[in-house]
Amino acid sequence: ELAEEGGLGSGEPLPLDAHGGPVGCVLVALVAPSGLLRQPQQLVQELSRCGALRGCPKVFLLLSSAPGAAPEPGAFLTSLGELCGRCPHWSLLQLLTEVFCRIAEEFSGATYCPVLRSSLRGALCLGDTEPWGLEPEPSPSAQYDLSGARVALLLAVIRGRSGAQHDVEALWGLCQALGFETTLMTDPTAQAFQEELAQFREWLDAHRGPVSCALVALMAHGGPQGQLLGADGQEVQPEALVRELSCCRALRGRPKIFLLQACRGGHRDAGLGPTALSWFWRWLRAPPATPSHADVLQVYADAQGSSSRGPTAGSSDQADILMVYAAAEGCVAYRDETGSDFIQTLVEVLRADPKGDLLELLTEVNRRVCELDVLGPDSDERRKACLEIRSSLRRRLCLQA
C-alpha cells in the first residue's frame, strides 16, 4: 500500500521531503507475518535518502503478527510506551534493553530473544523530559553483575595490515585496565581463528569460579561478503565464531562482547550532503557529510525477525550478545599506520569513562568515527565510515563498577 501511494519503496519523493517545518525523528512500525521482515533494508535505505531526515534518527520497529508470537506486537509496544512515559530521561537504547529484560523474564521458558541494530550517533529520548527533575537510578536487577572473572581474547592479523600493532597494544592496555584476563594471538590462520575460539570456550567451561563477562576482538582483512581472512588468506565466517561462544555454558546469561575490526565489503561511502555540492561550496567549508548508514535504529522484536548474520532473534543462545562492527554492511573499515579509526576511538572513549553504560559509550564512539573524513586510496574524494552495533543485551552493561 505504501508503494502504491507513492511512499516507501515506490521511488517517488516521500511526503517528509515536502514537510514545511523541521523533522526531528521518524518512527516506522512494521507489522507483518513472521518471516516477511527479514530484509527491511530497502525501506531503511529509502528513508536514509530522505533529505528532510538527514542527520535525524530513523527508528524501525519490526514486529511479527504471527499467532503465538512472543510477545504480541501490541504487548511489545505497550511495554515500550509504558517505560518511555515512566522513564522519559532514559535513552531509547536503555529502554529497549529494559524491555528485552522484561520479555526474558516473562517468557523464560521460550527460545525468544529480541535484537537491536544501531548506527545512532547520540542519545535518543522519545519522552518529554524535565531538565530540572532528578534522574532516578536504574534498578539493580537491570545491570549485569560483573563481580566474577572477566576474560578477553584478542585475535589479530598483523601481517600486511599497517597500524594493526597499535590497535593490539591499545586494546591490550584497555583490557588490562578494566580487569580482564587477556589472551592474545597474532597472525592466526582461518583455521586458528576457529580453533582458538573453541579452546577459549572449553577453557571457560572448565573455569573453577564464575565468569561474568567475555570480550573477543577479531581484527583482520575482510572479504567481499564480510568474511574474515586469516593470515593464510583463507576465509572464516565471523558468525561461526560467535556461535562457538554463544553456546558456552559458563557464559549463559552473561554478556559476550565481540569487536570486529575488518572490512565488510568494498564500498567506500562518500556520505550524504555537502560532499555532493560543487567545489565552491566545499571551499566555503560546508558542514561535513553524514555517513549514508548513520542514524538508524532497527529493533527486531519478533521471534523470527533478524538477519541471518550476527545475533538473531528466536534463539536463547543468541541472548546477551553485543557485536560492534567497524563498518556498515558492504563497506570498507579504515585503518592507517597509527591504527584503525574504530579501535583507537573505542579505547579513547572507554578509558575516559570506564564506568559508563557500554551501549551509550559505543554510540559516542560512532559519533566520533562518523565525524572523521578519510581520504580513500582510490581517489582524492573524502570518505565516511559508520559503525554498526548489534545488541541482544538484557541488562545494562558497565565494564567498571
N, C-alpha and C positions, 0 to 999 in steps of 0.2 A: 504494500500500500504506500509506503514511504517513497519507493521508487516511482510508482505511477503518479504520485502527486508532485514530483519534482523535488523530492527530498533526498535522504541518504541513499547513495548507490545509483542515483539516476544520472549523474554527471551534470545536472543543472545547478545553478547557483543556489546556495542554501538561503532560507529566509534570514538567517543570522547576519549574512553579509549586508543585507539591506536594513538592518536594525538601526533605528535613529540614535539611540544612546549607547554608551559603553556596555559591553557584556563582560561580567566578572567571572562566570563559570557556567559550564553546561553539564547536566547530568542526564544520561541516557540509560533507561532501564529496559533491557531486552528480555522478554519472557517468551519462551518457545519450548516445544517438546525436547526432552533430553536427547542430546546427541547432535542437535542442529546448531549449537552455539560454539562449536569447536574452533571455527575460524572467523572471528568477527573483524579481522584486520582490515577488510575493505571499508567497513564503517568507521573504524578508527582513523584510517588514512583520509577518509572523506572529511571528517571534522578537523583533522590536523591541517588540511589545506584551506580551511576557512579563515579568511583574513580577519574577521571580527574576533576570532578566538586565538590569534597569535599571542603566545605568552600567557594564555589563560588556561586554567585546569580543565581537563575534559575527563569526566568520570563515567565509566561504563559498569553497570551492574548487570551481570549475566546470570539469569535465573531460570531454572528448569521448571516447567509446568507439568512434568511427568507425574502420574499418580504415584503417591507414596514417596515423593522426593523429600529429603530431609535436610532442612525444613522446607515447608511450602514457601513459594515466593513471598506471599503476604506476611508470613511469620518472620522471615528474614528482614523484610523492610520495616515491619513493626518494631522489631528488636533494635534495629539500627536507628530508627526515628526516635524511639524512647530514650536511647542513650544520648543521641545528639541533643535532645531537649534537656536532659538532666545534666549533661557534662558538656556544655557548649564550648568550653575553653579547650577541650581535648581536640587534637588534630584528627582528621579522618582516619589516618593510619592507626592511631591509638584506639579509636572507636572500633574499627574493624577487627583489630586484634582482640579486643574485649568480646565482640560478637562471636568471633571464632572460638574463644574460650567457653562462652555460654553454650554454643552449639555442641562442643566436645563433651560438656558435662551432661547436656540434655540427651544426647544420642551416643552415650558412652559405649553401648553395645553394637553400634553400627560402624561400618567402614566408611566414614564420611569425613572429608577434610577440605574445607574451602581454601582458595588460594587467591592472592592478590599479586598483580604485576604493576610496578610503579616506575615512572620516569619523572615524577614530580620534582620541582626544584625548590619547593618551600612548603611550610606547614599550611595545610588546608583545613580551615574550621568552617563548617557549614552552618553552625548555630549562631544566634545573636549573643555576643559576649558583653559583659560589663567590665570595662578595663579596671575599675576600682574594686571589683569583687575579689575575695580571696580564692585562690585555686586549691581545692581540696586534694589531698594526696590520694593516689590510686590505692585500691585495696591491696593488701599484701599478697592475696591469693592470685592477683593478676600479674605477678612478676616471677620470673624463673628464679629458682633457688640455685645459686652458683657456689654453695659452700663446699661442694665436693671437688674432686680433681678436675682441672681444665687442661685439655690437651690440644696440640696443634700439629698438623702435618703439612710441610711445605714441599711441594714437588715442582721444580723449576728447571726448564731447559735454558741453559746459559749460552751454549754454543750457538753462534750465529745470531744472537739476539743482543744487540748493543744496548748497554744500560741495564740489562736484566740483573746483573750482580748487585746493582744499587737497590733494586726492588727487594731482592732476597735479604740484604743487610737491613733494610728499613723494616721489613715485616718481622724478621727475626728479633730485632730490638723491641718492636712493639709487643710481640707475643711475650717476651721475657718481662717487660714492664707490667703487663696485665696478668702475670702469674700463670701463663700457660707453659706446660711441659712440652717442649717443641722438638720435633724430629725434622731433619732437612735431608733431602736427596736432590742432587743436581744432575742434570742431563739424563733423566730416565728415558728409556725406550718406551714405545707404546705399550709393550707387554709389562714393563716395570711399573707403569702407572697403575695398571690393574692389579698387579701383584702387591704393590706397596699398600694400596687401599685394603686389599684382602687381609694382609698381615696386620695392618692397623686395626681393622675390625676385630680380628682374632685376639689381638693384644688387649683391646678394650674389654672384650667379653670375659677375659681371664683376669682383669684387674681386680685386686683384692678389695679396695674401697670403692665407694660410689663415684661415678663420673658425672659431672654436672653439665659439661659443655664440650663440644669438639669443633675445631676450626680447621678447614682444609683449604689450602691455597694451591691452585693449579695454574701454572704460568708456562706458556709455550706459544709457538706459532699455531694459528688456527687454519683449518681447511675451509673450502668454499661453502660447506653446509654446516659450519660450526663445530667440526671435529677438532680435537686436539692432535697435534703432530708431535710424536716423541722425538728424541734426539736421533733416532734412526730413520726419521721421515715417514714412519708408519702412522696410521690413524687409530685413535681411540675415541669413543663417544663419551663426552662428559656425563651424559645421563646414566651410563652404565656405572660410572664411578660413584655417582650419587646413590644409585640403588644399592651398591655394595655397603654403604654406610647406613642407609636408611633401615636396613634390617638388623642392625646391631642391637642386641638385647640390652647391653649396658646403657645405650642411649635412648631407649624407649621413653618417650615423654620428655626428652631433653633436647635443647637446641643444638642444631647441626648447621654450621655456617660454612658456605662454600664461596670462595673468591676466585673468579675466573678472569685472569688477565690473558686474553687471546683474541685474535680477530674472529669474527663470526661470518665473514664473507669479504667481498672486495669492494663494496660500495663506499665511496668517500662522500660524506654528506656536506654539501655546501651550505646547508641551513636554509631558513626561510626569512625573507625580509630584505634588509638593505643590501645584502651582497648581490642581489639581482639588479640593483639600480645602476645607473651609469657611473662612470669614473668621477664625474663632477660631484655627485652626492657622496661618494666614498671619500673624496678629497675633503669634503666638509665634515668628515668624521660622523657619519650617521650612526645610530645605535647599532651594536653588534647583532649579527644574525642569531636567530633561535634555532637550535638543532631541530630537524624535522620530526624527530621521535619524542621530543620533550613534552612534559606537562600532561601526560596521560596516565590515568589510573584505571585498571581493569580488575574487577572483582568477579571471580568465577565462584558463584555461590551454589551452583547445582552440583549434584553428586557425580556427574559425568563430564563437567564442562570445560576443563582446561586443555590447553595444547598438550600434545604427547611429549613435548620437550620440557625438561625440568620437572619440578614438583607438580603433580597433577592431582586434581580433585578426585575423590572417590576411593581413596585408599588410606587407611590409618597409618601405614608405613611411611606415607609422604607427609605426615604432620610434623610440625616443629622444625621445618627446614627453611633456611634463609640462603638464597643464591643471589650473588651480585655479579653481573656481567659487566666487563669494561666497555662494552659496545652494544648498541642495539642490534637486533637480529639482522643479519646480512651485511653488517657494517665493519669497517676497519677499527681496530683498537690501536691507539697511538702510543709510541714509545721512542725515546731518543737516547743519547749517550748518558743522560742524567737519570734515566729510569722512565717508567710509564706514568702518564697523567693520573690514571686511576689509583695505582698503589701509592704513589708519593703523596697524593692529596688525601687518600684514606688515612695514611699514617699521621699526617699533619693534623687532621681533624680529630682523630681518636686520641692522640696524645694531648691535645688541648682540652678535651672534655671526656675523659675515660669513664665518668660516671653517668653520662647521658644515655637516653634511650637510643638503642642502636639504629632502629628504623629512622628516627629523626636525624641522627648524625649522618646516616647514609644519604638522606635527602640533601643535607648540606654539602656532602661530597659531590653529589650530582650537580648541584647548583654551580659549584666552583669549576667542575670539569666542563660544564656546558658553556661557561663564560670564556673558556680558553679558545684561542684561534690557532689552528695548526696549519703550517704550510706543507701540503702534501708533496711527496717526492715526484708525483706525476705532473704537477703544474705549479704555477705561481699563485693560484687561487687559494684563498683561505678555506679550511675545512673545519667542521664541527664534530664533536663527539658527545655522546649521551649514554649514561649508564642504564641498565635495566635491573630492577630489584624485584625478585620474586620471593614471596613470603607465605608460608603456611604456619608461622609462629602463632601460638595460642596464649602467650604471656608477653609482657614487656620484657625486653632483654637489655640489661645493663651489665657491661663486662667488668665493671669495678664497683664494689659496694660503696 
